[in-house]
């Protein structure tokens, strides 16, 4: 003889089903996050602005976006931002720095993993390179102009 399930059993089944779905969605989000981290290409970066050099990393993603994080020891302690491709070989970067400076920079890819960018902050030109060693980067970074003296 079989008994019909009671309301408590049905409620418990609904709760368990909801928990299983929530766990599955969380696992999918975690796998996606780990997947993006695995296929992101980090490139060493150098930035010159206002007579100061910052060092860090630019992360390029397969979806044609990326982010950057740089730090220095002068008046600008750190900068961070994002990038997106707007053409096959270039795009735009938005960067915010710890001293309140904001840069809108345009970048160009030299090859699949190297590039450079220029932008303005007030009267000064900012230059950024990524994927290059210091000697290669110097040609681009030397185009940055220092802040005007008061």
Secondary structure in CASP SS format (residue, H / E / C, confidence):
PFRMAT SS
TARGET T0000
AUTHOR 0000-0000-0000
METHOD secondary structure of the structure
MODEL  1
X C 1.00
X C 1.00
X C 1.00
X C 1.00
X C 1.00
X C 1.00
X H 1.00
X H 1.00
X H 1.00
X H 1.00
X H 1.00
X H 1.00
X H 1.00
X H 1.00
X H 1.00
X H 1.00
X H 1.00
X H 1.00
X H 1.00
X H 1.00
X H 1.00
X H 1.00
X H 1.00
X H 1.00
X H 1.00
X H 1.00
X H 1.00
X H 1.00
X H 1.00
X H 1.00
X H 1.00
X H 1.00
X H 1.00
X H 1.00
X H 1.00
X H 1.00
X H 1.00
X H 1.00
X H 1.00
X C 1.00
X E 1.00
X E 1.00
X E 1.00
X E 1.00
X E 1.00
X E 1.00
X E 1.00
X E 1.00
X E 1.00
X C 1.00
X C 1.00
X E 1.00
X E 1.00
X E 1.00
X E 1.00
X E 1.00
X E 1.00
X E 1.00
X E 1.00
X E 1.00
X C 1.00
X C 1.00
X C 1.00
X C 1.00
X E 1.00
X E 1.00
X E 1.00
X E 1.00
X E 1.00
X E 1.00
X E 1.00
X C 1.00
X C 1.00
X C 1.00
X C 1.00
X C 1.00
X C 1.00
X E 1.00
X E 1.00
X E 1.00
X E 1.00
X E 1.00
X E 1.00
X E 1.00
X E 1.00
X C 1.00
X C 1.00
X C 1.00
X C 1.00
X E 1.00
X E 1.00
X E 1.00
X E 1.00
X E 1.00
X E 1.00
X E 1.00
X E 1.00
X C 1.00
X C 1.00
X C 1.00
X C 1.00
X E 1.00
X E 1.00
X E 1.00
X E 1.00
X E 1.00
X E 1.00
X E 1.00
X E 1.00
X C 1.00
X C 1.00
X C 1.00
X C 1.00
X C 1.00
X E 1.00
X E 1.00
X E 1.00
X E 1.00
X E 1.00
X E 1.00
X E 1.00
X C 1.00
X C 1.00
X E 1.00
X E 1.00
X E 1.00
X E 1.00
X E 1.00
X E 1.00
X E 1.00
X C 1.00
X C 1.00
X C 1.00
X H 1.00
X H 1.00
X H 1.00
X H 1.00
X H 1.00
X H 1.00
X H 1.00
X H 1.00
X C 1.00
X C 1.00
X C 1.00
X C 1.00
X C 1.00
X C 1.00
X C 1.00
X C 1.00
X C 1.00
END
